[in-house]
Amino acid sequence: MKEKFDRLSAEFSRITTQRYSTSFSLGIRFLDKKLHEPIYAIYGFVRLADEIVDSFHDYNKPYLLEEFKKDCFEAIENGISLNPILNSFQQVVRDYKIDHQLIHTFLRSMEMDLEMQTYSEEKYQEYILGSAQVVGLMCLYVFAEGNLNLYYQLMPSAMKLGSAFQKINFLRDIGADYLYLNRTYFPEVDLENFTEADKKKIEQKIQEEFEEALQGIKKLPDSSRRGVFLAYQYYRQLFEKIKLATACSIFSKRFRVSNARKMVLLFDVLIKNKMNLI
């Protein structure tokens, strides 16, 4: 029966999430248990597409991504895929009635990583929309659990949170992206002469987006608020470390939050949740 294969597929998505992101996995554990598998499925889908464009350098990446895209929408239409990650993802898309345009927009951002090296302001905004903001909106469909009024109310905050997370990732990975993948995401920034002023301008925008995103986090249902707030706190901690670094040093060091610090953040979220501070 298909139920056994669906359980196996969900397990694939969970393992994929845990292997690639201990931080994201920790945030999922703070969600209500009923939300675990859907969010694992979304992450597994996103991670697999990202792997194609970031890692499979010895293969025909445009072909692989196009096949992945075709298989994805066939899975959604048919209600099944022999690829366990896609099988898990299509079930979430169908169960939560996720807008297919979000998936198209995400995959377009993956295609941009195959063809773009230097981003204009317009392309930068398009990339952030596809690579981060619509992923947050897919998750919001799950968090809202069918309440479209809540979904549309929290859309702007979810998009701000996704944008802030992505820009922090850009800063954290700026050296690897530029030196090894030949990518320059930030528009009108000369990475050969990256200045403190350039860095502070980017950080100011991230700070503004964090503040707007927090207002939306506070309005999430109990089932998801604590887990999303933990992810928010993790990225805020990572952001603070990057802000303390010089513009030059972020090219040679990949910043991370230690496991010990993650535990501190975890207990901080538990206490704030207990005191109704989030």
N, C-alpha and C positions, 0 to 999 in steps of 0.2 A: 504494500500500500504506500501511497505517496507520503503519508505522515512520517514514515521512518526517514525518507529522503529529505523531507523538510526539516526534520530535527538535525540531521547530519549537516544540511546546508547552514542552519543557524549556528551550529558549532564551528563550522569553517569561518563564518564571519566573526564570531567571538574570538577565535584563535588569531585571526588576522589582525584584529584590533589590538589584542594584547601583545602580539609580537612586535608591532610597529609603533605603538604609543602607550607606554605605561601611564602617562598623565591622563590621556583621554579615557583609558580604561578605568582609572580611579574615579573620574567624574561620572562615568556611567554607573559605577557601583553605588553612587549616591542618589541615583534616580530610583523611583519606584520600580520594583522588580518587573512589573508588566511592561515597562518601557525598555528594558535591557536589550532584548533581541531586536526590536525595530531599529534602535540606534546603532547597535553593532552592525546590522545589515547595511545601513546607510554609510557608515564608516568604511566597511569592507568594500563596497562599490567604489567609493571615492578613492580609496587607497589603491585599488587595483588599476584604475585609470591613471592615477598619478605615477604608478610604477612603470607603466608603459612608456610614458614620455620622459621620465627622469632616469630610468635605469637600463632599459633594454637597448643599449647603444649598438650592439652587434647584430641587431635585427631590423627589419623594415618596420619602423615605428608607425608611420602613417597607415600602413596596411593593417597592423595589429589594432590600432585605435579605431579604424573604420570597422573592422570586424567586431570589435568589442561593442561599438555603438549599435551596429546592426543586431547583434545577439541580444543586447539589452532590450531593445524595443520589441523584438520578436518574443522575448521571454515575458514581457509585460502583456503583450497581446494574447499569448497562448496560455499564460498562467503557469509556465514551467520552463526551466532551463537545465541542461545537463551540467552547466557550470554552477557549482554550489553557491558561489558568491552572488551570481546573477539570479539564481533561483530564490535566494533569501531576499534580495533586494526587490525583485518584482512583486513578491508577496506583500511587502510593506507598501509599495506604491499603490497596489490594488486595494489593500485593506484601509489605508488612510486617505485614499483618493488624492495622492500627491499630483500636483499639476505637472504634466509632462514637459511643459515649456521650461521648467526649472532644470530638468535633466538635460534638455537640449542646450540650454545656456551653459551649464557646467561643462558638458563635453566640448562645446565651442572654446571654452577657456583652455582645455587640454590641447585642442588643435593649435591654439595660439602659441603654446610652448614649443610646438614643432616648427613654427614658421617665423616667429618674432624674436628679435634680439634686443632692440631698443624700443621703448614704449613712449608714445606720445601721451599727453594727458587723456585724450579720448580713449585710446587703447588701454591705458592703465586702469581707467574706471571700468571699462568693459571686462578686463581681466579679473579685477577684484569682484565685480558682480558675479561672474561665472565661477571663479575658483573658490570663493568664500561665502559671499552673501547668500547665494541660492542654496548652498549646503545648509546654512543656518535655517533657511526657510523650509527645507525638507524636514529638518529636525523639529521645527515649530509645528508642522502638520501633526507630527506624532505627539508633541507636548500638549497641543490644543485638543487632541482626542475628538476631532469632529466638530468642535465649537468654532465655526468660521468667523463669528464676530470677534472672538478672542484672537484668532489667528491674524485677522486684518488689523486689529488694534495693536498687536505686538510686532507686526511686520517691520516697521522702521527701526525699532530697538534691536531686533534680531539681525537686521542687515548691518547696523552700526557695530554690533559685537563681532560679527564675522569679518567685517572690514578691519577692525582693530587687531584681531587675532592674525589676520593675513599679513598686515603691515609689520607686525612684530616678527613674524616668520621671515619676512623679507630682510629685515635688519639683522636677525640672527644668522641667516644663511647668505648674507650679502657677498661674502668672500667666495664661497663655493659656487654660487650662482654665476658670479662674474668671471671667476678664474677658470672654472671647469666646465660650466654649461653655457658660457658666453651669453648670459642673460643680464639685462639691465632693466629692472622693473620701474624704478622711480623716474618719472619724466623730468626733463630739464635739469638733471643732476649728472655731472661729469664724475664718474667714479674714479677716474685717474687723478682727480683733484677734489676728492670728497672732503668737505670742510665741516667744522663744528656747527656752522650756521645751517648747512644742509641737513645735518642730523637733527638739530633742534627744531627745524621747521617740520620735519616728518613726525617727530615726537609730539609736538604740539597738537597736530591733527589727531594722533592716536589718543592723546589725553582727552580731547573733546569727545571723541567717539566712545571712549570708555564711560564717561559721565552720562552720556545719553543712553547707552546700553544698560547701565545699572538700573535706571528707572523702569525699564521693561522687565528685567530679571525679577524685580520685586513684585511684579504683577503676574508672574507665572503661577500655574497651579502648584499645590503642595507636592504633587507627584514628581515635578521636574525642577522646581526652584532651587533646591539645595544642590543638586548635581551641577546645574548650569553655573550657580554661584561659585562652586569650587573651581570649575574651569576658568571662570573670570578671575578668581583670586590667584590661580597659578600663573596666568598670563600677566597679571599685574606685577607679580613678583619677578617674572622674567623681564618684563619691561623696565622695572626699577634697576635691575642689574645692567641692562643695556644702556640706560640713561647715564649711569655712573662711568661708563667706559668712554674712551676717546674715539673720535671719528676714525682714526687710523687703526686702533686696536681691534675694532669689530671685524676687520677683514681677516685677521689671523686667529681669532678665537671664537669657538661656537659656545655660546652661553647656555647654561642649563640650570635648572633648579634641583638641588640635591635631594636625595630620598628623605633625608632627615628633615629638610625644610618642607617637603611635601606633607610629612606627617604633622608638622606644626600647623600648616595651612588646613589640613583635614580637621584637626581638633578645634581650630578657630572657627571653622564653618559650623561644626557641631554645636559649639557654644552659642554662636550668634543665632543659629536656627532655633535653639532651645529658648533663647531670650526674645524671640520674634523680632530680631534686628535685621532680618532679610525677608 
